[in-house]
Structures are given as C-alpha cells and as structure tokens.
Amino acid sequence: MATADDRGNGIHIGSVHGAFAIGDHNTVTRNDGASAPAVNPSQEELLRAVRELREDLARAVPSPGIEALSAELADTEGEITGTGAAGPSRLARLRTALTDAGAVVGLLASGTAVGQAVAALVGG
C-alpha cells in the first residue's frame, strides 16, 4: 500500500529480489551467509606466490610456455579463491607448467616461491 510523504507523493515497493538501495548516501550489504572459503596457511602461501609470479610474468617476453603458465596460474588462483584450495590435479598441472616455462621461471624469485609452495603441498 502506498504511503504519502510530506509533499503528498506516494511510494510503493512491490516484490523485490536481490539487493537495492533507495535515496542518497545509501549502501547495500549482502548478508546471506555466503563468504569466501577458508584457506589453510599452505594454500594461502601458494596463493600469494601465484599472484606475485603472475605480476612478474606480465613483464616477461611472451612465449608459448609463459602463456600456458600464466593461464595455469590464473586457474590456480581462481580455484583457491573459489574453493579454498587447489586440488591435486591442479597442482600437478601447475607443476608441469612451471617446468615447461623453464628458464624464465628459474630467474624469478616468485617462480621459485611457487615451485616450493607446490612441492610442500604435493610432497617433494
């Protein structure tokens, strides 16, 4: 049912789905219980190293190995942030991509950090 404001204007809101804000200086906060998954410290370390290596590779000369590694790093980041962990098959693909990218990764401290984080998670 419409209600009148001080000027006699009516306001009516029917069924609403999703988030919305009305008026000046309002914000919308979603509180449906959805939150980012918990990430264990080993996965958090891998995520941090993956992000650093992605930044470093953005400045590297493009090559098929670098492009494949960049794609695998993006997928790894997405998996960790989406589920809380990179699974064994993702870690195996990342390890292969690191090896295939070879020399460039070996020159970057961030590449070494990703390699060490993967080795710690898969053992060896």
MMTF fields as JSON, N, C-alpha, C and O atoms, coordinates in Angstrom:
{
  "mmtfVersion": "1.0.0",
  "mmtfProducer": "UNKNOWN",
  "numBonds": 495,
  "numAtoms": 496,
  "numGroups": 124,
  "numChains": 1,
  "numModels": 1,
  "chainsPerModel": [1],
  "groupsPerChain": [124],
  "chainIdList": ["A"],
  "bondAtomList": [4, 2, 8, 6, 12, 10, 16, 14, 20, 18, 24, 22, 28, 26, 32, 30, 36, 34, 40, 38, 44, 42, 48, 46, 52, 50, 56, 54, 60, 58, 64, 62, 68, 66, 72, 70, 76, 74, 80, 78, 84, 82, 88, 86, 92, 90, 96, 94, 100, 98, 104, 102, 108, 106, 112, 110, 116, 114, 120, 118, 124, 122, 128, 126, 132, 130, 136, 134, 140, 138, 144, 142, 148, 146, 152, 150, 156, 154, 160, 158, 164, 162, 168, 166, 172, 170, 176, 174, 180, 178, 184, 182, 188, 186, 192, 190, 196, 194, 200, 198, 204, 202, 208, 206, 212, 210, 216, 214, 220, 218, 224, 222, 228, 226, 232, 230, 236, 234, 240, 238, 244, 242, 248, 246, 252, 250, 256, 254, 260, 258, 264, 262, 268, 266, 272, 270, 276, 274, 280, 278, 284, 282, 288, 286, 292, 290, 296, 294, 300, 298, 304, 302, 308, 306, 312, 310, 316, 314, 320, 318, 324, 322, 328, 326, 332, 330, 336, 334, 340, 338, 344, 342, 348, 346, 352, 350, 356, 354, 360, 358, 364, 362, 368, 366, 372, 370, 376, 374, 380, 378, 384, 382, 388, 386, 392, 390, 396, 394, 400, 398, 404, 402, 408, 406, 412, 410, 416, 414, 420, 418, 424, 422, 428, 426, 432, 430, 436, 434, 440, 438, 444, 442, 448, 446, 452, 450, 456, 454, 460, 458, 464, 462, 468, 466, 472, 470, 476, 474, 480, 478, 484, 482, 488, 486, 492, 490],
  "bondOrderList": [1, 1, 1, 1, 1, 1, 1, 1, 1, 1, 1, 1, 1, 1, 1, 1, 1, 1, 1, 1, 1, 1, 1, 1, 1, 1, 1, 1, 1, 1, 1, 1, 1, 1, 1, 1, 1, 1, 1, 1, 1, 1, 1, 1, 1, 1, 1, 1, 1, 1, 1, 1, 1, 1, 1, 1, 1, 1, 1, 1, 1, 1, 1, 1, 1, 1, 1, 1, 1, 1, 1, 1, 1, 1, 1, 1, 1, 1, 1, 1, 1, 1, 1, 1, 1, 1, 1, 1, 1, 1, 1, 1, 1, 1, 1, 1, 1, 1, 1, 1, 1, 1, 1, 1, 1, 1, 1, 1, 1, 1, 1, 1, 1, 1, 1, 1, 1, 1, 1, 1, 1, 1, 1],
  "groupList": [{"groupName": "MET", "atomNameList": ["N", "CA", "C", "O"], "elementList": ["N", "C", "C", "O"], "formalChargeList": [0, 0, 0, 0], "bondAtomList": [1, 0, 2, 1, 3, 2], "bondOrderList": [1, 1, 2], "singleLetterCode": "M", "chemCompType": "L-PEPTIDE LINKING"}, {"groupName": "ALA", "atomNameList": ["N", "CA", "C", "O"], "elementList": ["N", "C", "C", "O"], "formalChargeList": [0, 0, 0, 0], "bondAtomList": [1, 0, 2, 1, 3, 2], "bondOrderList": [1, 1, 2], "singleLetterCode": "A", "chemCompType": "L-PEPTIDE LINKING"}, {"groupName": "THR", "atomNameList": ["N", "CA", "C", "O"], "elementList": ["N", "C", "C", "O"], "formalChargeList": [0, 0, 0, 0], "bondAtomList": [1, 0, 2, 1, 3, 2], "bondOrderList": [1, 1, 2], "singleLetterCode": "T", "chemCompType": "L-PEPTIDE LINKING"}, {"groupName": "ASP", "atomNameList": ["N", "CA", "C", "O"], "elementList": ["N", "C", "C", "O"], "formalChargeList": [0, 0, 0, 0], "bondAtomList": [1, 0, 2, 1, 3, 2], "bondOrderList": [1, 1, 2], "singleLetterCode": "D", "chemCompType": "L-PEPTIDE LINKING"}, {"groupName": "ARG", "atomNameList": ["N", "CA", "C", "O"], "elementList": ["N", "C", "C", "O"], "formalChargeList": [0, 0, 0, 0], "bondAtomList": [1, 0, 2, 1, 3, 2], "bondOrderList": [1, 1, 2], "singleLetterCode": "R", "chemCompType": "L-PEPTIDE LINKING"}, {"groupName": "GLY", "atomNameList": ["N", "CA", "C", "O"], "elementList": ["N", "C", "C", "O"], "formalChargeList": [0, 0, 0, 0], "bondAtomList": [1, 0, 2, 1, 3, 2], "bondOrderList": [1, 1, 2], "singleLetterCode": "G", "chemCompType": "PEPTIDE LINKING"}, {"groupName": "ASN", "atomNameList": ["N", "CA", "C", "O"], "elementList": ["N", "C", "C", "O"], "formalChargeList": [0, 0, 0, 0], "bondAtomList": [1, 0, 2, 1, 3, 2], "bondOrderList": [1, 1, 2], "singleLetterCode": "N", "chemCompType": "L-PEPTIDE LINKING"}, {"groupName": "ILE", "atomNameList": ["N", "CA", "C", "O"], "elementList": ["N", "C", "C", "O"], "formalChargeList": [0, 0, 0, 0], "bondAtomList": [1, 0, 2, 1, 3, 2], "bondOrderList": [1, 1, 2], "singleLetterCode": "I", "chemCompType": "L-PEPTIDE LINKING"}, {"groupName": "HIS", "atomNameList": ["N", "CA", "C", "O"], "elementList": ["N", "C", "C", "O"], "formalChargeList": [0, 0, 0, 0], "bondAtomList": [1, 0, 2, 1, 3, 2], "bondOrderList": [1, 1, 2], "singleLetterCode": "H", "chemCompType": "L-PEPTIDE LINKING"}, {"groupName": "SER", "atomNameList": ["N", "CA", "C", "O"], "elementList": ["N", "C", "C", "O"], "formalChargeList": [0, 0, 0, 0], "bondAtomList": [1, 0, 2, 1, 3, 2], "bondOrderList": [1, 1, 2], "singleLetterCode": "S", "chemCompType": "L-PEPTIDE LINKING"}, {"groupName": "VAL", "atomNameList": ["N", "CA", "C", "O"], "elementList": ["N", "C", "C", "O"], "formalChargeList": [0, 0, 0, 0], "bondAtomList": [1, 0, 2, 1, 3, 2], "bondOrderList": [1, 1, 2], "singleLetterCode": "V", "chemCompType": "L-PEPTIDE LINKING"}, {"groupName": "PHE", "atomNameList": ["N", "CA", "C", "O"], "elementList": ["N", "C", "C", "O"], "formalChargeList": [0, 0, 0, 0], "bondAtomList": [1, 0, 2, 1, 3, 2], "bondOrderList": [1, 1, 2], "singleLetterCode": "F", "chemCompType": "L-PEPTIDE LINKING"}, {"groupName": "PRO", "atomNameList": ["N", "CA", "C", "O"], "elementList": ["N", "C", "C", "O"], "formalChargeList": [0, 0, 0, 0], "bondAtomList": [1, 0, 2, 1, 3, 2], "bondOrderList": [1, 1, 2], "singleLetterCode": "P", "chemCompType": "L-PEPTIDE LINKING"}, {"groupName": "GLN", "atomNameList": ["N", "CA", "C", "O"], "elementList": ["N", "C", "C", "O"], "formalChargeList": [0, 0, 0, 0], "bondAtomList": [1, 0, 2, 1, 3, 2], "bondOrderList": [1, 1, 2], "singleLetterCode": "Q", "chemCompType": "L-PEPTIDE LINKING"}, {"groupName": "GLU", "atomNameList": ["N", "CA", "C", "O"], "elementList": ["N", "C", "C", "O"], "formalChargeList": [0, 0, 0, 0], "bondAtomList": [1, 0, 2, 1, 3, 2], "bondOrderList": [1, 1, 2], "singleLetterCode": "E", "chemCompType": "L-PEPTIDE LINKING"}, {"groupName": "LEU", "atomNameList": ["N", "CA", "C", "O"], "elementList": ["N", "C", "C", "O"], "formalChargeList": [0, 0, 0, 0], "bondAtomList": [1, 0, 2, 1, 3, 2], "bondOrderList": [1, 1, 2], "singleLetterCode": "L", "chemCompType": "L-PEPTIDE LINKING"}],
  "groupTypeList": [0, 1, 2, 1, 3, 3, 4, 5, 6, 5, 7, 8, 7, 5, 9, 10, 8, 5, 1, 11, 1, 7, 5, 3, 8, 6, 2, 10, 2, 4, 6, 3, 5, 1, 9, 1, 12, 1, 10, 6, 12, 9, 13, 14, 14, 15, 15, 4, 1, 10, 4, 14, 15, 4, 14, 3, 15, 1, 4, 1, 10, 12, 9, 12, 5, 7, 14, 1, 15, 9, 1, 14, 15, 1, 3, 2, 14, 5, 14, 7, 2, 5, 2, 5, 1, 1, 5, 12, 9, 4, 15, 1, 4, 15, 4, 2, 1, 15, 2, 3, 1, 5, 1, 10, 10, 5, 15, 15, 1, 9, 5, 2, 1, 10, 5, 13, 1, 10, 1, 1, 15, 10, 5, 5],
  "groupIdList": [1, 2, 3, 4, 5, 6, 7, 8, 9, 10, 11, 12, 13, 14, 15, 16, 17, 18, 19, 20, 21, 22, 23, 24, 25, 26, 27, 28, 29, 30, 31, 32, 33, 34, 35, 36, 37, 38, 39, 40, 41, 42, 43, 44, 45, 46, 47, 48, 49, 50, 51, 52, 53, 54, 55, 56, 57, 58, 59, 60, 61, 62, 63, 64, 65, 66, 67, 68, 69, 70, 71, 72, 73, 74, 75, 76, 77, 78, 79, 80, 81, 82, 83, 84, 85, 86, 87, 88, 89, 90, 91, 92, 93, 94, 95, 96, 97, 98, 99, 100, 101, 102, 103, 104, 105, 106, 107, 108, 109, 110, 111, 112, 113, 114, 115, 116, 117, 118, 119, 120, 121, 122, 123, 124],
  "secStructList": [7, 7, 3, 3, 7, 6, 6, 1, 7, 3, 3, 7, 7, 7, 7, 7, 7, 1, 7, 7, 7, 7, 1, 6, 6, 7, 7, 7, 7, 7, 7, 1, 1, 7, 7, 7, 7, 7, 7, 7, 2, 2, 2, 2, 2, 2, 2, 2, 2, 2, 2, 2, 2, 2, 2, 2, 2, 6, 6, 1, 7, 7, 7, 2, 2, 2, 2, 2, 2, 2, 2, 2, 2, 2, 2, 2, 2, 2, 2, 2, 2, 2, 2, 1, 1, 7, 7, 2, 2, 2, 2, 2, 2, 2, 2, 2, 2, 2, 2, 2, 2, 6, 2, 2, 2, 2, 2, 7, 2, 2, 2, 2, 2, 2, 2, 2, 2, 2, 2, 2, 2, 2, 6, 7],
  "xCoordList": [0.831, 0.0, 0.882, 1.897, 0.513, 1.294, 1.11, 0.033, 2.183, 2.108, 2.511, 3.327, 1.966, 2.263, 3.37, 3.385, 4.313, 5.344, 4.828, 3.651, 5.677, 5.252, 4.701, 3.913, 5.1, 4.645, 3.43, 2.922, 2.963, 1.808, 2.167, 1.277, 3.449, 3.872, 3.795, 4.168, 3.327, 3.219, 4.407, 4.997, 4.749, 5.836, 5.289, 4.656, 5.538, 5.091, 6.194, 6.712, 6.55, 7.549, 6.87, 6.327, 6.905, 6.3, 7.304, 8.097, 7.267, 8.172, 9.576, 9.75, 10.576, 11.954, 12.814, 12.713, 13.657, 14.614, 15.996, 16.214, 16.919, 18.271, 18.473, 17.67, 19.542, 19.895, 19.577, 19.704, 19.162, 18.894, 19.027, 18.985, 19.188, 19.25, 18.429, 18.403, 17.763, 16.937, 17.416, 17.642, 17.569, 17.938, 19.424, 20.215, 19.777, 21.166, 21.985, 21.485, 23.243, 24.223, 23.894, 24.299, 23.178, 22.858, 23.851, 24.463, 24.009, 24.829, 24.025, 23.032, 24.472, 23.813, 24.824, 25.957, 24.427, 25.277, 24.538, 23.374, 25.218, 24.606, 24.999, 26.184, 24.013, 24.246, 23.493, 22.664, 23.782, 23.06, 23.863, 23.518, 24.933, 25.741, 26.839, 27.711, 26.825, 27.858, 29.148, 29.137, 30.227, 31.519, 32.594, 32.366, 33.751, 34.87, 35.251, 35.2, 35.63, 36.021, 37.304, 38.156, 37.426, 38.635, 39.798, 39.651, 40.932, 42.123, 43.172, 43.478, 43.719, 44.732, 46.042, 46.221, 46.954, 48.185, 49.03, 49.616, 49.107, 49.895, 49.285, 50.003, 47.966, 47.287, 47.382, 47.506, 47.324, 47.465, 48.853, 48.99, 49.866, 51.229, 51.324, 51.937, 50.719, 50.708, 49.982, 50.458, 48.848, 48.078, 48.903, 48.924, 49.563, 50.402, 51.519, 51.776, 52.175, 53.257, 52.733, 53.38, 51.559, 50.942, 50.676, 50.959, 50.137, 49.841, 51.116, 51.137, 52.166, 53.431, 54.019, 54.501, 53.981, 54.517, 53.698, 54.262, 52.393, 51.56, 51.974, 52.063, 52.226, 52.668, 54.01, 54.207, 54.933, 56.26, 56.175, 56.85, 55.351, 55.246, 54.596, 54.793, 53.833, 53.218, 54.284, 54.022, 55.491, 56.592, 57.559, 58.51, 57.325, 58.223, 57.876, 56.761, 58.848, 58.631, 57.691, 57.964, 56.588, 55.62, 56.221, 57.002, 55.84, 56.219, 55.121, 54.347, 55.039, 54.002, 54.081, 53.05, 55.295, 55.446, 54.977, 54.335, 55.301, 54.899, 53.382, 52.744, 52.808, 51.357, 50.618, 49.597, 51.124, 50.496, 50.61, 49.66, 51.772, 51.96, 51.049, 50.439, 50.948, 50.076, 48.629, 47.94, 48.176, 46.806, 46.634, 45.609, 47.622, 47.542, 47.57, 46.88, 48.36, 48.394, 47.043, 46.57, 46.424, 45.101, 44.072, 43.248, 44.122, 43.186, 43.433, 42.487, 44.689, 45.036, 44.52, 43.93, 44.742, 44.242, 42.73, 42.189, 42.052, 40.597, 40.114, 39.126, 40.81, 40.41, 40.612, 39.763, 41.724, 41.98, 40.979, 40.427, 40.739, 39.812, 38.372, 37.549, 38.064, 36.69, 36.357, 35.227, 37.344, 37.053, 37.863, 37.554, 38.893, 39.736, 41.008, 41.89, 41.119, 42.321, 42.461, 41.474, 43.703, 43.994, 44.091, 44.85, 43.33, 43.31, 44.558, 45.36, 44.717, 45.907, 46.11, 47.241, 45.052, 45.226, 45.641, 46.43, 45.122, 45.518, 46.991, 47.731, 47.415, 48.818, 49.743, 50.83, 49.312, 50.123, 50.253, 51.338, 49.151, 49.205, 50.083, 50.826, 49.993, 50.821, 52.292, 53.133, 52.602, 53.991, 54.533, 55.67, 53.735, 54.137, 54.352, 55.326, 53.44, 53.567, 54.819, 55.485, 55.142, 56.375, 57.594, 58.508, 57.602, 58.72, 58.827, 59.926, 57.697, 57.693, 58.153, 58.755, 57.87, 58.281, 59.768, 60.378, 60.341, 61.777, 62.564, 62.38, 63.456, 64.484, 63.911, 64.449, 62.855, 62.296, 61.843, 62.105, 61.171, 60.671, 61.834, 61.758, 62.898, 64.061, 64.756, 65.431, 64.601, 65.235, 64.429, 64.947, 63.182, 62.306, 62.159, 61.876, 62.348, 62.164, 60.735, 60.501, 59.775, 58.382, 58.153, 57.31, 58.889, 58.778, 59.285, 58.69, 60.38, 60.928, 59.953, 59.774, 59.324, 58.369, 57.164, 56.699, 56.653, 55.527, 55.964, 55.244, 57.131, 57.639, 57.763, 57.402, 58.274, 58.431, 57.075, 56.898, 56.13, 54.8, 54.089, 53.444, 54.205, 53.603, 54.267, 53.58, 55.58, 56.3, 55.877, 55.736, 55.676, 55.246, 53.852, 53.567, 52.988, 51.616, 51.509, 50.691, 52.329, 52.235, 53.28, 53.224, 54.23, 55.276, 56.382, 56.251, 57.449, 58.607, 58.704, 59.62],
  "yCoordList": [-1.165, 0.0, 1.236, 1.273, 2.241, 3.461, 4.311, 4.348, 4.995, 5.945, 7.299, 7.382, 8.341, 9.684, 10.302, 10.183, 10.976, 11.706, 13.103, 13.38, 13.997, 15.344, 16.158, 17.08, 15.835, 16.576, 15.918, 16.416, 14.82, 14.138, 13.132, 12.562, 12.905, 11.921, 10.524, 10.324, 9.574, 8.21, 7.361, 7.562, 6.428, 5.499, 4.101, 3.801, 3.239, 1.858, 0.95, 1.148, -0.04, -1.026, -2.37, -2.784, -3.051, -4.38, -5.44, -5.249, -6.529, -7.636, -7.279, -6.758, -7.563, -7.224, -8.469, -9.177, -8.722, -9.821, -9.251, -8.485, -9.601, -9.075, -7.892, -7.641, -7.171, -6.046, -4.738, -4.635, -3.733, -2.424, -1.381, -1.7, -0.141, 0.974, 2.111, 2.313, 2.847, 3.973, 5.208, 5.164, 6.297, 7.547, 7.836, 7.017, 9.022, 9.471, 8.817, 8.559, 8.557, 8.087, 6.735, 6.468, 5.894, 4.559, 3.547, 3.765, 2.466, 1.364, 0.078, 0.019, -0.937, -2.237, -3.232, -3.283, -4.021, -5.071, -6.381, -6.489, -7.377, -8.692, -9.55, -9.773, -10.028, -10.846, -12.16, -12.476, -12.919, -14.179, -15.38, -16.521, -15.13, -16.229, -16.65, -17.43, -16.157, -16.517, -15.783, -14.576, -16.5, -15.88, -16.655, -17.76, -16.061, -16.729, -17.966, -17.946, -19.028, -20.231, -20.009, -19.205, -20.731, -20.642, -21.261, -22.305, -20.617, -21.091, -21.431, -20.611, -22.65, -23.023, -22.29, -21.795, -22.215, -21.433, -21.864, -21.013, -23.16, -23.618, -23.136, -22.708, -23.204, -22.729, -21.204, -20.659, -20.521, -19.065, -18.664, -17.691, -19.401, -19.141, -19.354, -18.552, -20.432, -20.692, -19.571, -19.097, -19.144, -18.074, -16.796, -16.141, -16.451, -15.244, -15.359, -14.414, -16.52, -16.733, -16.727, -16.188, -17.327, -17.343, -15.926, -15.584, -15.11, -13.718, -12.947, -12.17, -13.154, -12.477, -12.923, -12.098, -14.217, -14.723, -14.209, -13.875, -14.141, -13.591, -12.163, -11.787, -11.37, -9.988, -9.956, -9.17, -10.806, -10.838, -11.286, -10.726, -12.286, -12.807, -11.807, -11.883, -10.886, -9.855, -8.992, -8.357, -8.965, -8.17, -9.009, -8.474, -10.312, -11.21, -11.2, -10.86, -11.576, -11.699, -12.888, -13.993, -12.663, -13.743, -14.925, -14.749, -16.11, -17.34, -18.354, -18.153, -19.426, -20.425, -20.963, -21.167, -21.191, -21.691, -20.692, -21.061, -19.423, -18.36, -18.186, -18.021, -18.221, -18.067, -19.221, -19.008, -20.44, -21.604, -21.503, -21.81, -21.073, -20.914, -19.819, -19.988, -18.715, -17.623, -18.094, -17.754, -18.872, -19.399, -20.351, -20.316, -21.19, -22.138, -21.405, -21.803, -20.343, -19.542, -18.883, -18.85, -18.358, -17.736, -18.767, -18.48, -19.963, -21.014, -21.449, -21.718, -21.516, -21.89, -20.846, -21.184, -19.583, -18.505, -18.593, -18.468, -18.806, -18.914, -20.088, -19.976, -21.21, -22.392, -22.164, -22.54, -21.556, -21.318, -20.318, -20.537, -19.233, -18.232, -18.716, -18.281, -19.608, -20.105, -21.258, -21.374, -22.124, -23.319, -23.402, -24.211, -22.578, -22.61, -23.407, -23.36, -24.152, -24.963, -25.331, -25.474, -25.482, -26.025, -27.537, -28.026, -28.265, -29.716, -30.355, -29.688, -31.651, -32.369, -32.273, -32.098, -32.383, -32.313, -30.909, -30.758, -29.893, -28.508, -28.308, -27.69, -28.823, -28.689, -29.41, -28.92, -30.57, -31.309, -30.522, -30.455, -29.923, -29.116, -27.882, -27.49, -27.278, -26.103, -26.487, -25.763, -27.598, -28.061, -28.306, -27.939, -28.917, -29.164, -27.85, -27.699, -26.896, -25.595, -24.863, -24.202, -24.974, -24.365, -24.964, -24.244, -26.277, -26.968, -26.575, -26.324, -26.517, -26.178, -24.745, -24.463, -23.84, -22.443, -22.278, -21.285, -23.245, -23.386, -22.197, -21.7, -21.739, -20.764, -19.465, -18.92, -18.967, -17.693, -17.818, -16.934, -18.905, -19.104, -19.235, -18.737, -19.895, -20.072, -18.777, -18.696, -17.762, -16.476, -15.598, -14.61, -15.95, -15.123, -15.702, -16.889, -14.874, -15.333, -15.816, -16.769, -15.159, -15.564, -16.944, -17.702, -17.268, -18.592, -19.67, -20.742, -19.377, -20.314, -20.494, -21.607, -19.409, -19.475, -20.344, -21.126, -20.215, -21.053, -22.506, -23.379, -22.777, -24.15, -24.771, -25.929, -23.996, -24.502, -24.726, -25.704, -23.834, -23.985, -25.21, -25.949, -25.43, -26.622, -27.881, -28.843, -27.879, -29.046, -29.353, -30.52, -28.323, -28.535, -29.155, -29.956, -28.781, -29.295, -30.706, -31.499, -31.025, -32.366, -33.311, -34.514, -32.789, -33.625, -33.897, -34.758, -33.178, -33.399, -32.368, -32.384],
  "zCoordList": [0.0, 0.0, 0.0, 0.697, -0.766, -0.88, 0.366, 0.96, 0.749, 1.853, 1.315, 0.396, 1.858, 1.382, 2.213, 3.439, 1.524, 2.251, 2.556, 2.325, 3.071, 3.463, 2.298, 2.509, 1.086, -0.086, -0.73, -1.734, -0.174, -0.737, -1.813, -2.445, -2.034, -3.027, -2.434, -1.277, -3.19, -2.692, -3.093, -4.154, -2.254, -2.53, -2.342, -1.33, -3.331, -3.233, -3.744, -4.843, -2.952, -3.36, -3.327, -2.302, -4.457, -4.544, -4.15, -3.229, -4.833, -4.575, -5.053, -6.154, -4.218, -4.543, -4.371, -3.369, -5.358, -5.291, -5.498, -6.437, -4.656, -4.789, -3.874, -2.975, -4.105, -3.257, -3.964, -5.184, -3.185, -3.747, -2.657, -1.469, -3.062, -2.121, -2.703, -3.917, -1.834, -2.259, -1.518, -0.308, -2.233, -1.601, -1.687, -2.153, -1.225, -1.259, -0.153, 0.942, -0.46, 0.515, 1.14, 2.271, 0.437, 0.932, 0.393, -0.653, 1.088, 0.633, 0.77, 1.495, 0.068, 0.132, 0.658, 0.178, 1.638, 2.193, 2.073, 2.461, 1.534, 1.372, 2.566, 2.812, 3.303, 4.491, 4.39, 5.242, 3.353, 3.172, 3.646, 3.339, 4.394, 4.901, 3.945, 4.326, 2.716, 1.748, 2.107, 2.35, 2.138, 2.41, 1.673, 1.18, 1.61, 0.941, 1.751, 2.981, 1.07, 1.797, 2.591, 2.211, 3.693, 4.5, 3.731, 3.096, 3.796, 3.095, 4.156, 5.021, 4.082, 5.074, 4.766, 3.653, 5.735, 5.549, 4.352, 3.684, 4.066, 2.917, 1.61, 0.706, 1.51, 0.305, 0.207, -0.889, 1.345, 1.358, 0.86, 0.119, 1.26, 0.795, -0.717, -1.421, -1.212, -2.649, -3.375, -4.407, -2.86, -3.491, -3.584, -4.626, -2.527, -2.518, -3.569, -4.314, -3.619, -4.585, -6.019, -6.916, -6.234, -7.57, -8.041, -9.189, -7.167, -7.54, -7.875, -8.83, -7.102, -7.378, -8.712, -9.488, -8.976, -10.238, -11.417, -12.46, -11.268, -12.353, -12.674, -13.843, -11.646, -11.866, -12.577, -13.504, -12.144, -12.772, -14.229, -15.093, -14.498, -15.869, -16.824, -18.036, -16.284, -17.135, -17.799, -18.821, -17.223, -17.776, -18.606, -19.177, -18.677, -19.425, -20.912, -21.308, -21.709, -23.147, -23.377, -22.908, -24.094, -24.303, -25.072, -26.007, -24.658, -25.347, -25.042, -24.106, -25.802, -25.512, -24.079, -23.439, -23.575, -22.211, -21.168, -20.185, -21.388, -20.459, -20.502, -19.462, -21.698, -21.821, -21.152, -20.498, -21.312, -20.68, -19.157, -18.438, -18.675, -17.234, -16.699, -15.643, -17.4, -16.969, -16.844, -15.882, -17.815, -17.77, -16.587, -15.906, -16.344, -15.226, -13.888, -12.949, -13.794, -12.574, -12.318, -11.182, -13.375, -13.225, -12.762, -11.893, -13.341, -12.939, -11.497, -10.757, -11.101, -9.728, -8.753, -7.727, -9.072, -8.213, -8.085, -6.986, -9.192, -9.162, -8.326, -7.6, -8.428, -7.659, -6.157, -5.348, -5.794, -4.365, -3.804, -2.725, -4.513, -4.005, -4.043, -3.237, -4.969, -5.084, -4.166, -3.693, -3.905, -3.114, -1.832, -0.958, -1.706, -0.526, -0.699, 0.159, -1.814, -2.028, -3.494, -4.216, -3.918, -5.239, -5.07, -4.234, -5.857, -5.755, -6.342, -6.996, -6.103, -6.586, -8.097, -8.552, -8.874, -10.328, -10.762, -11.695, -10.1, -10.41, -10.064, -10.83, -8.922, -8.519, -9.498, -9.804, -9.987, -10.964, -12.26, -12.838, -12.724, -13.953, -13.755, -14.655, -12.579, -12.288, -12.266, -12.8, -11.665, -11.607, -13.018, -13.317, -13.873, -15.268, -16.006, -16.743, -15.808, -16.47, -15.999, -16.795, -14.721, -14.2, -14.877, -15.279, -15.0, -15.643, -17.107, -17.602, -17.807, -19.229, -19.49, -20.526, -18.55, -18.721, -18.436, -18.833, -17.752, -17.546, -17.082, -15.971, -17.955, -17.597, -17.047, -16.084, -17.622, -17.158, -15.713, -14.897, -15.398, -14.04, -13.062, -11.939, -13.476, -12.617, -12.263, -11.237, -13.098, -12.845, -11.891, -11.371, -11.66, -10.844, -9.441, -9.279, -8.447, -7.07, -6.86, -6.116, -7.517, -7.368, -7.981, -7.503, -9.024, -9.635, -8.7, -8.586, -8.037, -7.059, -5.902, -5.408, -5.469, -4.359, -4.715, -3.886, -5.945, -6.373, -6.401, -5.914, -6.964, -7.019, -5.634, -5.429, -4.69, -3.332, -2.657, -1.931, -2.891, -2.284, -2.84, -2.095, -4.162, -4.779, -4.221, -3.877, -4.132, -3.614, -2.179, -1.811, -1.374, 0.005, 0.077, 0.967, -0.867, -0.86, -1.421, -0.954, -2.417, -3.034, -2.492, -2.751, -1.747, -1.166, -2.158, -3.028, -2.032, -2.897, -3.884, -4.706]
}
